[in-house]
Amino acid sequence: MSTNYADMQLVGVKRENDKDAEGRTEPTVGRETKPAERIDTAGADPTAHDDRFEVMADMFQRWIPVLVLPLITFGLLLGGWTWLQSTVSPDLPTPVQVWDEAVFLLGDPFYDHGPNDMGIGWQVLYSLGRVLTGFGLAALVGIPLGLMMGASLSMRRALGPVVQLLRPVSPLAWLPLGLLVFEAVNPSAIFVIFITSIWPILINTAAGVQAIPRDYTNVSQVLRLGRLEAARKILIPATMPYILTGMRLALGIAWMVIVAAEMLTGGVGIGFFIWDEWNNLNVASIIVSIFVIGLVGIALDGGVALIKKRFDYAPA
Amino acid sequence: MSHYLNIDYLDMTFATPRGPLNVLNNVNLKVQKGDFVSIIGHSGCGKSTVLNIVAGLLRATTGGVLLEEREVVEPGPERAVVFQNHSLLPWMTVYENVRLAVDKVRRGAPRAERDAWTLENLERVHMTHAKDQYPGEISGGMKQRVGIARALAMEPKVLLMDEPFGALDALTRAHLQDEVMKLQSELGNTVLMVTHDVDEAVLLSDRIVMMTNGPAATIGEVLEIDLPKPRERLVMADNAQYNHYRAEVLRFLHERHKNPESEAA
């Protein structure tokens, strides 16, 4: 049961493992033995019902922990919330109030009554736009730079200390500089996301290059591949899983940072939407936003995980 | 006179944190065209270092290698290597792995010709059926076959093999040894193979080069294997001459140049 729980938490990891087990060395062994086992036990046990019952019982057993355990957690969460609301913090909206707000907000997510009054769907899309732009720029800069850093000791020496110095700084600290340089909030927010995303991409890409086994570079040398050819045929494909891990981390953090950045910059976006609703004392709306942000975060992560799956290779 | 492959006065010293370490000392070896030469010795005696210097992956501290009177200064496909751990690129299919080499050595040839040459080499090692599979999906023996196909596709002047069957189980190893023997008799390749398997060395080689233990390892003895080819594994098992050669190598390895680790124990 605990493993099911772990599987749920690490959706991406589970997918990768699945692929390793299914696509590569021992395809579907586990799957094929299961029905056989079922028939075996059915035959051995004279009191067993027909196969259909067995299949249903099997499904039941498999899905119960996956569905029921998280439901219990959600139930406890709701219970605690209701208790907190009714005792310590009566200002907190009740779950019912939040549900009503969710129905209201998500019922018409894409209305547009001018820049100060747009549906939550627009808010999310504006934030996503900034995140993807900053993230995309960071990938554009970070991947080549990371490849160079990984491949060349001089580059590592030149860039390493700067990266180490800047990496632990909260990306929000860069916001004033962005505002100063760009003199506009939107590019500044994108700039903050760029700074957020570039470190994980850069560092993972460089680590990926350095982790390339000596065997692959030997092959490249024996074949006398040119620089560009070696990059295209060996360096980049070998590093791809690392690059995508970096991108996955970067996107996750970027999606967290955008909320804070937008609270500071204002405008349309889920971060400022939350801040605005706080000023309106509409706490129910804030809680709905939290869930929406979480769901979008899952979708983003799942998206990168899917791309990663395409480029992963089984170690040979 | 100059031979096909000359390994002359090789000295190799690595810089280590504990000072310079002399691995090879004055290694000299001549190989004739079409010869199958094995280098045998205990682990750590530097036999792979010799091979890597011939491959051009390492530069000797002093001395050098001449192939057809040209000095070896860098790696190249005319000295194709079958690596111990196959070194297939896992993101490419079996076909693509061989094709990568073919595209390199047959640059400028029509696409159809390169395709045909790729398939021909896969067929030589009986791997055509798995051409669209990835290295992670095939067995160790199959991977090594593909590694051999890739090396053969380069039509090397010298085929270098670095313990090519070391990671395989005994049965697969025997099977692949037979195939390499067959391929070599068909194609007449010049082969330099590093091994620590006595039977493998005697069965496959025209000459066995026995190396002393390191540091400062050098060639202890060279044994000519004067057995008619093709050799049959089962026939050889009862052949007095074969067993004599085998005993020679064993005596060298276990009497005169005992494994330094077993001596310490």
Contacts between the chains, C-beta under 8 A, distances in Angstrom:
chain1	res1	chain2	res2	distance
A	23	B	137	7.7
A	24	B	134	7.7
A	24	B	136	4.8
A	24	B	137	5.6
A	25	B	136	6.9
A	25	B	137	6.9
A	215	B	83	6.1
A	215	B	85	6.2
A	215	B	87	3.9
A	216	B	87	7.0
A	216	B	89	6.4
A	218	B	57	6.0
A	218	B	75	7.6
A	218	B	81	7.1
A	218	B	83	6.7
A	218	B	87	6.3
A	219	B	83	7.8
A	219	B	87	5.2
A	219	B	89	6.8
A	221	B	56	7.6
A	221	B	57	6.3
A	221	B	74	7.6
A	221	B	75	4.2
A	222	B	55	6.7
A	222	B	57	7.6
A	222	B	75	4.7
A	222	B	76	6.9
A	222	B	77	6.4
A	222	B	79	7.4
A	222	B	80	6.5
A	222	B	81	5.5
A	223	B	77	6.0
A	223	B	100	6.8
A	223	B	101	5.9
A	223	B	104	4.7
A	223	B	154	7.9
A	224	B	74	7.7
A	224	B	75	7.0
A	224	B	76	5.6
A	224	B	77	6.6
A	224	B	104	6.9
A	225	B	104	7.0
A	233	B	89	7.6
A	233	B	100	6.4
A	234	B	89	6.7
A	237	B	89	7.4
A	237	B	91	4.4
A	237	B	92	7.9
A	238	B	89	7.7
A	238	B	91	7.3
A	240	B	91	7.6
A	311	B	91	8.0
A	313	B	90	4.4
A	313	B	91	4.3
A	313	B	134	7.0
A	313	B	136	6.8
A	314	B	90	6.2
A	314	B	134	6.7
A	314	B	136	3.0
A	314	B	137	7.4
A	315	B	90	6.0
A	315	B	136	6.5
A	316	B	86	7.3
A	316	B	88	5.3
A	316	B	89	7.8
A	316	B	90	3.9
A	316	B	134	7.4
A	316	B	135	3.3
A	316	B	136	4.9
A	316	B	143	6.5
